[in-house]
Amino acid sequence: MNLIILLVVGGIIGWVASMLVGGGGGILMNIIVGIVGALLAGLLLNPLIGGGNIMSGDLSLSAIGVSLLGAVLLLVVLNFFRRGAVQ
């Protein structure tokens, strides 16, 4: 059941992040960006700013916010490399 919740919440987080940053790539890309962004946020941002982690099953508002921030940062980095800014 946690996997289904993770996929749904990851998809929503990825979709919101793609709406904020631009560069959506479909539902599968949104799910991947949401989950990977949540994972990166859990590993990198939680020790710095606190908050929960949706990868561990915490669905609090702070966990979703930190995961959204991680997904937005991931999309910014992906867009930076995709647009050929780094050769």
Stockholm file with secondary structure:
# STOCKHOLM 1.0

chainA/1-87         MNLIILLVVGGIIGWVASMLVGGGGGILMNIIVGIVGALLAGLLLNPLIGGGNIMSGDLSLSAIGVSLLGAVLLLVVLNFFRRGAVQ
#=GR chainA/1-87 SS CHHHHHHHHHHHHHHHHHHHHCCCCCHHHHHHHHHHHHHHIIIIIHHHHCCCCGGGTCCCHHHHHHHHHHHHHHHHHHHHHHTTSCC
#=GC SS_cons        CHHHHHHHHHHHHHHHHHHHHCCCCCHHHHHHHHHHHHHHIIIIIHHHHCCCCGGGTCCCHHHHHHHHHHHHHHHHHHHHHHTTSCC
//
